[in-house]
């Protein structure tokens, strides 16, 4: 029996499967008391600066870093990430 992941056809099929990518812009470590007191328009300070790189994950695996950008033209206002570093073992997502 052929393993679909080793055949060219199986590889093409796998490449067509959508995958969710998460972009992490930072973390916060507030006290539970502070979280309970949050209200609309409250500001939660993150551990990163606006120009710091963001991290791109597939599941819990870091695959790349990049810079946040705002698209222009017809997609104005849409956020995007320009990759600045691809983690060398990102192909080993297993």
URMOFEN-V946040 format. One record per pair of residues at least 12 apart in sequence whose C-alpha atoms are under 6 Angstrom apart, sorted by the first residue. I is the first residue (numbers start at 1). GAP is how many residues later the second one is. Records with the same first field share a line. If there is no record, write none. Layout:
# URMOFEN-V946040
I: GAP ; GAP
This chain:
# URMOFEN-V946040
21: 36 ; 37
22: 34 ; 35
23: 32 ; 33
24: 30 ; 31
25: 29
26: 20 ; 21 ; 22
27: 19 ; 20
28: 18
53: 13 ; 14
54: 12
63: 24 ; 27
64: 21 ; 22 ; 23
65: 18 ; 19 ; 20
66: 15 ; 16 ; 17 ; 18
67: 14 ; 15
68: 12 ; 13
69: 12
